[in-house]
Amino acid sequence: MGGTAEAADVNIYSSRQPALIQPLLDAFTKETGLTTATIFIEKGLEERVKAEGANSPADVILTVDIGRLDAAREAGILQPLENAVIAKDIPAAFRDKGNEWSGVTARARVVYASADRVGDEPITYESLADPKWKGKICIRSGQHQYNVALIAAFLAHHGEAKTKTWLEGLRDNLASAPQGGDRDQARNVAAGQCDIAIGNTYYVGLMRNNEKEPEQKEWAKAIKVVLPTFENGGTHVNISGMGLAKNAPNRDNAVKFMEFLTTDEAQRIYAEINHEYPLKPGVAQSESVKSFGELKPDTLSLTDIASHRAKASQLIDEVGFDKGPQS
């Protein structure tokens, strides 16, 4: 474990649960001899680093979701890093065009379908607004960053008018007003409250392998993962990512850590422990993730998706999405 921020070789500010990244930090220290200290900040990470200013101890920002990475870029707390290792290992669609952030791993926003009540037909994101699903869909808050990113991707594909109509259709197909997290949606499908739910892929892996809370294994058993696509694209993928902090006091060590995260070893650890998709081509997926079938990621760049976030958030409120069905 790393010591206090001042004493460590690399200081990581992270919005990720510490348990999810500790095995990576241990592997990095073992390989390089460099120590790490992690400061876990669930909310207000950008504000914190901004307030610390030039004296911020932050070297690397680690976070989930294109929205958070884009917010960090907008807040001016990152610096561009042109790096041959990262550029070689991480496909361009998953890196910032201005080199201020890079993806590390991917997760797809998919359908959790009832294993008993839903057939094997493919599902598109567009078809979630089809009245045949009336009263049969569960989802967490529309304003949660994972849903904002999905709706921003829909906007990038279809424009505002179509997206608004789609959101109204999806809202009116909900079994109840959105609440809880992605795992709760799987529980709701298992309990028969809805036939399909929207959630991230890695939660399914985490539930299937949850020895501490065996009831989550039951929720995972009750669902099958369907990889939906856009009618003119692929499956919506989001990322966990990293950026070099603007005032990184240990810049060289920070770059070593960022390069480490794209190595086969680090990508494999992420894949096995968190059930995320490695972004580096050729690294094996976990058994759970492999069982979902072949992922064909949407080709929209994450930068494009990020540019539609504010409008997506506005439309979610405009249609009263979180109030649930209105007809």
Disulfide bonds with the S-S distance in Angstrom:
Cys138-Cys194 2.03
